[in-house]
Amino acid sequence: MIVDLALYLGGVLLVFGALFCLLAAVGVIRLPDLYTRMHAASKAGAVGGGLILLAVAVTCFDTGVFLRAIVGILFLLLTTPISAHLLARASYLTGYKPSESTHRDDLKTRLEQNRPA
């Protein structure tokens, strides 16, 4: 009974994780510039990968695999936002400008305020 419940829960988590990964892929293809693409890939990709690893943790009845899956989820949630932020900032500082449809550019005003006179 518990084994069947864990398998069904793992299947549901796997499907939702795959849908989030699909959403990230569609965002990378459809969005207009590097920054919005990176946002879609980092947010939906991290959630999708985390749900897939959680499905592995639920369906595998081995403690070692469970702990590795949980550590993988923590690693994804800690490193994905930081790396996306650093890549976006480096792209901006090297001259890659946002799309024309972008209304706010907070980094531009902040850099202009900190520029020496």
C-alpha positions in Angstrom: 0.0 0.0 0.0 2.7 2.5 1.0 4.9 1.4 -1.9 2.0 2.0 -4.4 1.4 5.4 -2.9 5.1 6.3 -3.2 5.1 5.2 -6.8 2.1 7.2 -7.7 3.4 10.3 -5.9 6.8 9.9 -7.6 5.0 9.6 -11.0 3.0 12.8 -10.3 6.2 14.7 -9.2 8.0 13.4 -12.3 5.2 14.7 -14.6 5.2 18.1 -12.9 9.0 18.3 -13.1 8.9 17.5 -16.8 6.2 20.1 -17.4 8.4 22.8 -15.6 11.4 21.8 -17.7 9.2 22.0 -20.8 8.1 25.5 -19.7 11.7 26.5 -19.3 12.5 25.3 -22.8 9.6 27.2 -24.3 10.7 30.3 -22.4 14.2 30.0 -23.7 12.9 29.7 -27.3 10.1 32.3 -27.2 11.4 35.2 -25.0 13.0 38.2 -26.6 16.4 38.7 -25.0 19.1 37.0 -22.9 17.9 38.3 -19.6 14.3 37.0 -19.9 15.5 33.8 -21.3 17.9 33.3 -18.5 15.2 34.1 -16.0 12.9 31.4 -17.5 15.7 28.8 -17.7 16.9 29.4 -14.1 13.6 29.5 -12.4 11.6 26.9 -14.2 14.6 24.7 -14.8 15.6 24.7 -11.1 12.0 23.8 -10.0 11.7 21.2 -12.8 15.0 19.6 -11.9 14.2 19.7 -8.2 10.8 18.0 -8.7 12.4 15.3 -10.8 15.0 14.7 -8.2 12.3 14.7 -5.5 10.5 12.0 -7.6 13.7 9.9 -7.6 14.0 10.4 -3.8 10.3 9.3 -3.3 10.4 6.3 -5.6 13.8 4.8 -4.7 13.8 3.0 -1.4 17.5 3.3 -0.8 18.7 5.7 1.8 21.9 6.6 -0.1 20.0 7.5 -3.3 17.5 9.5 -1.2 20.2 11.5 0.5 22.0 12.2 -2.8 18.7 13.4 -4.4 18.0 15.7 -1.5 21.6 17.1 -1.7 21.1 17.6 -5.4 17.9 19.6 -4.8 19.7 21.8 -2.3 22.6 22.3 -4.7 20.2 23.3 -7.5 18.3 25.7 -5.4 21.5 27.3 -4.1 23.5 27.6 -7.2 21.0 28.3 -10.0 19.9 31.8 -8.9 23.5 32.9 -8.1 24.9 31.7 -11.4 22.0 33.3 -13.4 22.6 36.6 -11.6 26.3 36.5 -12.2 25.9 35.6 -15.9 23.3 38.4 -16.4 25.4 41.0 -14.7 28.5 40.0 -16.7 26.5 40.2 -19.9 25.2 43.6 -19.0 28.6 44.9 -18.2 30.1 43.7 -21.4 27.5 45.6 -23.4 24.6 43.2 -24.1 21.6 45.5 -23.8 18.1 44.4 -22.8 15.2 44.2 -25.3 13.4 47.3 -26.6 10.3 46.1 -24.8 12.1 46.4 -21.4 10.7 49.4 -19.6 13.0 49.6 -16.5 16.8 49.4 -16.4 17.7 49.7 -12.7 21.3 48.6 -13.2 21.9 51.4 -15.6 20.8 54.1 -13.1 22.8 52.4 -10.3 25.9 52.3 -12.4 25.5 56.0 -13.4 25.2 56.9 -9.7 28.4 55.1 -8.8 30.4 56.4 -11.7 33.2 58.7 -10.5 32.9 62.3 -11.6 
